[in-house]
């Protein structure tokens, strides 16, 4: 299949549509996905562009939330009843072409019954739909893409585990316990090393991965002057070890949230079980990352767009701390802000996936509430 047309209604599934669009562009390619906000050039007649894309797309994903059917205009009339309603026109055009039209159900929505729909949309009631759950968002999106046959060829190949990873020209070395040993920023001149130096680096990696010496060393001792040094880990190539964090998990132990700037209600609160088997103080994360955590994150937050801030806080009768891994691979940690309760603010808030651990300081599990807000304290 080729081009995908994402149909949605503002005020119903705007945030989910943005998150889905971002995932689709990553997984099937930017040129293969159309959504009105990002895909219409400035100055173009959007009516003409919509007609062109509707005439050429190969599949439509019609996002349906709980308000899709009955959302009203300023006069109190159901928008879907109007022949000039753009969502109605989009879905009707795709149904008329008899291309695959998949109702994508979010936030507990159901496929409308035929008698609830205008005549040109009644066939939608008989199209096989797919539910995207906020608790399984990433895995659900991949499954939907697979079932639609939209996977890129390179995405279908199984991923092989690696032990040396490069991201944005920043080589990463991992110790035997899965923690980052060093991440260094190299200039283009430094990257142009000779074959002899490359062999020396590979030898060092082999020693580190074989467990020689201590599991985690101080990267600042072997860096030349002027080199940037960070100890913030990127995703581990072998998550789930005996004392490591699964920083590539696709779902949280207590759920996942897909949020957009201005989300309502604010705050979002989630009950979690703080604590676990991983001692963060041994992983050489950012200063302040302490406590005992579960290997998988407690909560995953998929933030659809850039925002002013995201603030995470936890409350519990036990002494807890927070560790938040942002979409850029940086850690944000806090132990005590108000009494024994931690509070972390990420500002500005980049779009992408935030993985959140609520830890305990006593090596025992405890009930806690995680709050997510855009408000300041």
C-alpha positions in Angstrom: 0.0 0.0 0.0 1.0 3.6 -0.5 -0.3 6.9 0.8 -2.2 7.0 4.1 -4.8 9.7 4.8 -5.4 10.5 8.5 -8.9 11.8 9.0 -9.8 13.2 12.4 -12.1 15.8 14.1 -10.6 18.6 16.1 -12.1 18.7 19.6 -12.4 14.9 19.5 -9.1 13.3 18.6 -6.7 16.1 17.8 -4.0 14.9 20.2 -4.3 11.3 19.2 -4.2 12.2 15.5 -0.9 14.2 16.1 0.6 11.3 18.0 -0.5 8.8 15.3 0.8 11.0 12.5 4.2 11.3 14.2 4.4 7.5 14.6 3.3 6.8 11.1 5.9 9.2 9.6 8.6 7.4 11.6 7.5 4.0 10.7 6.2 4.2 7.1 7.9 7.5 5.9 6.9 11.1 5.9 6.0 11.2 2.2 3.5 8.4 2.7 1.3 10.1 5.3 -1.2 13.0 4.9 -2.7 15.0 7.7 -4.2 18.4 7.0 -2.2 20.5 9.5 1.3 19.4 8.4 0.7 18.3 4.8 -0.8 21.5 3.2 1.6 24.1 2.1 1.0 27.7 3.1 -1.1 29.6 0.5 -2.6 26.5 -1.0 -6.4 26.1 -1.3 -6.9 23.4 1.3 -10.1 22.3 -0.3 -8.3 21.5 -3.5 -5.4 19.8 -1.7 -7.9 17.6 0.3 -9.6 16.5 -3.0 -6.2 15.7 -4.6 -5.1 13.6 -1.6 -8.5 11.9 -1.3 -8.3 11.0 -4.9 -4.8 9.5 -4.7 -4.6 7.9 -1.2 -4.5 4.1 -0.8 -5.9 3.8 2.7 -7.8 6.0 5.1 -7.5 5.9 8.9 -10.6 7.6 10.3 -9.9 8.4 14.0 -13.1 8.2 16.1 -13.3 9.3 19.6 -16.3 9.5 22.0 -17.4 12.9 20.6 -16.9 12.1 16.9 -20.5 11.3 16.2 -22.3 14.0 18.1 -20.0 17.0 18.2 -21.9 20.2 17.5 -21.3 23.5 15.7 -21.9 27.0 17.1 -25.6 26.7 16.3 -26.0 23.4 18.2 -26.4 21.3 15.0 -24.6 18.0 14.7 -21.7 18.6 12.3 -21.9 15.2 10.8 -25.4 16.1 9.4 -24.0 18.9 7.3 -23.0 18.0 3.7 -20.2 20.6 3.9 -18.6 19.1 7.0 -15.0 18.3 6.0 -14.8 15.1 8.1 -18.0 13.8 6.4 -16.7 14.7 3.0 -13.3 13.0 3.6 -14.8 9.7 4.8 -17.6 9.7 2.2 -15.0 10.3 -0.6 -12.9 7.4 0.6 -15.9 5.1 1.0 -17.1 6.0 -2.5 -13.7 5.0 -3.9 -14.0 1.7 -2.0 -10.4 1.9 -0.6 -9.7 0.5 2.8 -11.2 2.8 5.4 -10.3 1.7 8.9 -12.2 3.2 11.9 -9.4 3.8 14.4 -11.1 3.9 17.9 -9.6 5.8 20.7 -10.6 6.7 24.3 -13.2 3.9 24.5 -15.1 4.9 21.3 -17.3 2.4 19.4 -18.0 2.2 15.6 -21.2 4.1 15.1 -24.3 2.1 14.0 -25.5 2.6 10.4 -28.7 4.3 11.5 -26.6 6.9 13.3 -24.8 8.0 10.2 -25.8 10.0 7.1 -26.5 7.9 4.0 -23.1 8.6 2.4 -21.3 7.3 5.6 -23.5 4.2 6.4 -20.9 1.8 4.9 -18.5 2.9 7.6 -20.5 1.0 10.2 -19.5 -2.3 8.4 -15.8 -1.6 8.1 -13.5 -3.6 10.3 -12.0 -1.2 12.9 -9.0 -1.1 15.2 -8.7 0.1 18.8 -5.7 2.2 19.9 -5.3 2.0 23.7 -3.4 4.7 25.5 -1.9 2.0 27.7 -0.5 0.1 24.7 -0.2 2.9 22.2 3.2 2.1 20.6 2.6 -1.6 20.3 -0.9 -1.1 19.0 0.3 1.3 16.3 2.9 -1.2 15.2 0.3 -4.0 15.1 -2.1 -1.8 13.1 0.6 -0.9 10.6 1.5 -4.6 10.3 -2.0 -5.7 9.7 -2.5 -2.9 7.1 0.6 -4.0 5.3 2.2 -0.6 5.6 5.6 -1.6 7.1 8.7 -0.4 5.4 11.0 -3.1 4.2 13.7 -2.2 6.7 11.2 -2.1 9.5 10.2 -5.8 8.9 13.7 -7.1 9.5 14.3 -8.3 13.1 16.4 -5.9 15.1 19.7 -7.3 16.2 21.1 -6.5 19.7 24.1 -4.2 19.7 26.6 -3.3 22.2 28.0 -0.1 20.8 25.5 2.5 19.7 25.9 5.8 18.0 23.3 8.6 18.1 23.8 12.0 16.8 27.6 11.4 16.5 27.8 10.4 20.2 29.3 7.0 20.6 28.1 5.2 23.7 30.0 2.5 25.7 28.1 0.2 28.0 29.4 -1.6 31.0 28.6 -5.3 31.8 25.6 -4.3 33.8 24.0 -2.4 30.9 24.8 1.1 32.3 26.6 3.7 30.2 30.3 3.9 30.8 30.9 7.0 28.6 29.3 9.1 26.0 31.5 11.6 24.2 30.9 14.4 21.8 33.3 14.2 18.8 34.0 16.9 16.2 34.2 15.8 12.6 38.0 16.1 12.8 38.1 13.7 15.8 35.8 11.3 14.0 38.3 11.0 11.1 40.6 8.7 13.0 43.0 6.2 11.4 42.6 2.5 11.3 45.1 2.0 14.2 43.1 4.2 16.5 39.9 2.5 15.5 41.3 -0.9 16.5 42.4 0.6 19.8 38.8 1.8 20.5 37.4 -1.6 19.5 39.8 -3.3 21.9 38.6 -1.0 24.7 35.0 -1.8 23.9 35.8 -5.5 24.0 37.4 -5.2 27.5 34.5 -3.2 28.8 31.9 -5.6 27.5 33.7 -8.6 28.8 33.3 -7.3 32.3 37.0 -6.4 32.7 37.6 -3.9 35.6 34.7 -2.3 37.3 31.2 -2.3 35.8 31.1 1.5 35.5 34.1 3.7 35.3 34.5 7.5 35.5 34.5 8.7 31.9 36.0 12.0 32.8 39.5 10.5 33.5 40.2 9.6 29.9 38.7 12.5 27.9 41.0 15.1 26.2 40.5 18.7 27.3 37.5 20.4 25.7 35.6 17.2 25.1 32.0 17.2 26.4 31.3 14.5 29.0 27.9 13.2 29.9 26.7 10.2 31.9 23.1 10.3 30.8 22.4 6.9 29.2 20.8 6.3 25.9 18.6 3.2 25.4 20.4 0.1 26.6 21.1 -2.6 24.0 20.1 -5.3 26.4 17.3 -4.0 28.6 16.0 -6.2 31.5 19.2 -7.3 33.1 19.5 -8.0 36.7 20.4 -4.4 37.6 19.4 -2.4 34.6 16.5 -0.3 33.3 14.4 -1.1 30.3 14.7 2.4 28.7 13.1 1.3 25.4 9.9 -0.2 26.9 6.8 0.5 24.9 4.4 0.4 27.7 4.4 1.3 31.4 3.7 -1.0 34.3 0.9 1.2 35.5 -0.2 2.5 32.1 0.6 5.0 29.4 -0.8 8.4 28.5 -0.9 10.3 25.2 -1.1 14.0 25.9 -1.1 17.2 23.9 -0.2 20.7 25.2 -3.2 22.1 27.0 -4.5 18.7 27.9 -7.6 18.5 30.0 -8.2 17.4 32.7 -5.0 18.8 34.2 -3.4 17.2 36.2 -3.5 13.6 35.1 -3.1 11.3 38.1 -2.1 7.6 38.0 -1.8 5.1 40.8 1.5 3.2 40.8 3.5 0.8 42.8 6.7 2.5 43.6 10.0 0.6 44.0 11.6 -2.4 42.5 14.8 -4.4 42.2 17.1 -1.9 40.4 19.3 0.3 42.5 19.6 3.6 40.5 22.6 4.7 42.5 24.7 2.0 40.8 23.8 3.0 37.2 25.7 6.3 36.9 22.6 8.3 35.8 22.3 12.0 36.5 23.1 13.3 40.0 20.0 12.9 42.2 18.8 9.7 40.5 18.4 7.5 43.6 16.2 4.8 45.1 15.0 1.4 44.0 13.0 1.1 40.8 11.3 -1.5 38.7 13.2 -2.5 35.5 10.3 -1.2 33.3 9.0 2.3 33.7 6.0 2.8 35.9 4.3 5.2 33.4 5.0 6.2 29.8 3.8 9.6 28.5 3.6 10.2 24.8 3.7 14.0 24.4 2.4 15.0 20.9 3.8 18.5 20.5 6.3 20.9 22.0 5.1 22.5 25.2 6.1 25.0 27.7 6.6 22.4 30.4 5.7 19.0 31.7 5.8 18.5 35.5 5.9 15.1 37.2 5.3 14.7 40.9 4.6 11.8 43.2 2.9 11.5 46.6 3.1 8.6 49.0 3.1 7.7 52.6 6.6 6.3 52.0 9.8 8.2 51.0 9.8 8.2 47.2 11.9 9.7 44.4 11.4 10.3 40.7 13.5 9.5 37.6 12.3 10.7 34.2 14.0 9.9 30.9 13.0 12.5 28.3 12.7 12.1 24.5 16.2 13.5 24.0 17.8 10.8 26.3 18.4 13.1 29.3 17.5 12.2 32.8 15.6 14.4 35.3 15.6 13.2 38.9 14.5 14.5 42.2 14.2 13.1 45.8 12.5 15.5 48.1 10.7 18.7 47.1 7.8 18.8 49.6 8.6 16.6 52.6 9.4 13.2 51.2 7.5 13.8 47.9 9.5 14.4 44.7 8.8 16.9 41.9 10.4 17.1 38.4 9.8 19.8 35.8 11.0 19.4 32.2 11.1 22.8 30.4 10.6 23.2 27.6 8.8 19.9 27.0 10.0 18.3 23.8 7.5 16.1 21.9 8.1 12.4 22.2 8.2 9.7 24.8 8.8 10.3 28.5 9.5 7.2 30.7 8.9 7.7 34.4 10.0 5.7 37.3 8.7 6.2 40.9 11.4 4.8 43.2 11.5 4.1 46.9 14.4 4.9 49.2 13.8 1.8 51.5 14.2 -1.0 49.0 10.5 -2.0 49.5 7.5 -1.4 47.3 4.9 1.2 48.3 1.7 2.6 46.8 2.0 6.1 45.3 0.2 8.5 43.0 2.0 10.0 40.0 0.8 13.4 38.8 1.4 14.9 35.4 0.6 18.6 34.8 1.6 21.7 32.8 1.0 23.9 35.8 3.7 25.2 38.0 3.8 24.4 41.7 
